[in-house]
Amino acid sequence: MTAHHRYELSKALTVAAIILYIPANFLPVMTITITGQVESLTVMGGVMELYDTGLVPVAVVVFLASVVVPAVKLVSLSWLLSLHGSDISQSRRMKVHAFLTRIGTWAMIDVFLLSILVAVGQLGILASVQAEVGALFFAVMIICTLYAADVYKTHMIWRHPLPKSQ
Amino acid sequence: MSALNSSAPPSDLRWIQCPRCHASLRDRQLQPHEFLCCGRCGEQVKSAHPGRTMMAAWAFAMAALITLIPANMNPILIFSVAGSYQENLIITGVEGLWMQGFQPLGALVFFSAILAPVLYLLSVSYVSACWTLQMRLPFMGAALRLVEALEPWNLLPVFAIACMVSVVKLRTLGTVSWEPGSLWILATAVLTMLAIQCFDRKCAELYVEGVK
């Protein structure tokens, strides 16, 4: 894969992730049933519920990992890609890229959380957790951002793009 | 151009490339405990003793592989409502997602929490064992490529945190109790991170290419 192909693929994945970000955050991720009460939760709703039960540190961790991290990733990925080929703040872009790959995986916490909660759903009517479509959008969005950051290599920040004629 | 650097140039006249930003750097002989760093991005390009920590990487990767077995066999948590209880393993969540019709999500959790760590640790220990024993075993290049491909999929630390959050979250639904399984997952995550720190990828790449 040449640098240009990598750049194009990264751009496509970022755009896909930005589009998927909307359903991922507005569709419910899971439905919780406790003794007859049915409740649908979005990603943000899950955070609010943790906050309401008084567990502020845990709520902050989940909020950072599943709401802030994807947003920060999308903004900085589009910043990196929009400056591709120019020589503006190249060393800062290197740092941002390193930061991206370090925080990138933490958004998966929501998917894992869902998988542990869903296992409870096998207890039957007393308490059950059902996965919803939003989780699917969320997982695909995370995979897109992971790959977009992985495909765009750091040395491409420094290389000038090929002339259009070639 | 001249006769000097035609066949075997001394290392002072060679150029080497920074693996991170591809800047060209002047190569030179290093004193013990000296490093050659890239002037542009600060990456450590060359050290006087390449692969000194490779044996530690092997040890940590093997230890992580061993702790991965109890991490997968022991329940993470036990959840109970009104007398009926249930033990949760990593694989239980995968099954749950699969049963509810979210096969892609189940496959994703299976891959990133069970399959990818095993493959990653196996290939890290294989490559570092090759270097430590100085043996050219088959499929070394494939194992190194696997290490590189699975780098963004090291999700066990994330899973360990998710276990803790889920205990908190399930407290509103019923009674939850901690089980040793999550501690094993935490141990595996820490050992994996240590193995990554000790694994010298540049040195492994050079060894696989046969340059040494």
HADDOCK unambig.tbl for C-alpha pairs under 7 A between the chains (distance, minus, plus):
assign (segid A and resid 34 and name CA) (segid B and resid 173 and name CA) 6.62 0.50 0.50
assign (segid A and resid 58 and name CA) (segid B and resid 165 and name CA) 6.57 0.50 0.50
assign (segid A and resid 91 and name CA) (segid B and resid 41 and name CA) 6.81 0.50 0.50
assign (segid A and resid 105 and name CA) (segid B and resid 155 and name CA) 6.60 0.50 0.50
assign (segid A and resid 106 and name CA) (segid B and resid 158 and name CA) 5.95 0.50 0.50
assign (segid A and resid 109 and name CA) (segid B and resid 158 and name CA) 5.71 0.50 0.50
assign (segid A and resid 109 and name CA) (segid B and resid 159 and name CA) 6.51 0.50 0.50
assign (segid A and resid 109 and name CA) (segid B and resid 162 and name CA) 5.45 0.50 0.50
assign (segid A and resid 112 and name CA) (segid B and resid 109 and name CA) 6.81 0.50 0.50
assign (segid A and resid 112 and name CA) (segid B and resid 159 and name CA) 6.13 0.50 0.50
assign (segid A and resid 112 and name CA) (segid B and resid 162 and name CA) 6.07 0.50 0.50
assign (segid A and resid 113 and name CA) (segid B and resid 162 and name CA) 5.21 0.50 0.50
assign (segid A and resid 113 and name CA) (segid B and resid 163 and name CA) 6.97 0.50 0.50
assign (segid A and resid 113 and name CA) (segid B and resid 166 and name CA) 5.95 0.50 0.50
assign (segid A and resid 115 and name CA) (segid B and resid 93 and name CA) 4.45 0.50 0.50
assign (segid A and resid 115 and name CA) (segid B and resid 94 and name CA) 6.37 0.50 0.50
assign (segid A and resid 115 and name CA) (segid B and resid 97 and name CA) 6.50 0.50 0.50
assign (segid A and resid 116 and name CA) (segid B and resid 93 and name CA) 5.05 0.50 0.50
assign (segid A and resid 116 and name CA) (segid B and resid 166 and name CA) 6.85 0.50 0.50
assign (segid A and resid 117 and name CA) (segid B and resid 166 and name CA) 6.77 0.50 0.50
assign (segid A and resid 118 and name CA) (segid B and resid 93 and name CA) 6.05 0.50 0.50
assign (segid A and resid 118 and name CA) (segid B and resid 96 and name CA) 5.71 0.50 0.50
assign (segid A and resid 118 and name CA) (segid B and resid 97 and name CA) 6.55 0.50 0.50
assign (segid A and resid 119 and name CA) (segid B and resid 88 and name CA) 6.74 0.50 0.50
assign (segid A and resid 119 and name CA) (segid B and resid 92 and name CA) 5.66 0.50 0.50
assign (segid A and resid 119 and name CA) (segid B and resid 93 and name CA) 4.64 0.50 0.50
assign (segid A and resid 119 and name CA) (segid B and resid 96 and name CA) 5.06 0.50 0.50
assign (segid A and resid 127 and name CA) (segid B and resid 173 and name CA) 6.80 0.50 0.50
assign (segid A and resid 136 and name CA) (segid B and resid 105 and name CA) 6.61 0.50 0.50
assign (segid A and resid 154 and name CA) (segid B and resid 20 and name CA) 6.18 0.50 0.50
assign (segid A and resid 154 and name CA) (segid B and resid 21 and name CA) 5.89 0.50 0.50
assign (segid A and resid 155 and name CA) (segid B and resid 20 and name CA) 5.87 0.50 0.50
assign (segid A and resid 155 and name CA) (segid B and resid 21 and name CA) 3.87 0.50 0.50
assign (segid A and resid 155 and name CA) (segid B and resid 22 and name CA) 5.61 0.50 0.50
assign (segid A and resid 158 and name CA) (segid B and resid 21 and name CA) 6.85 0.50 0.50
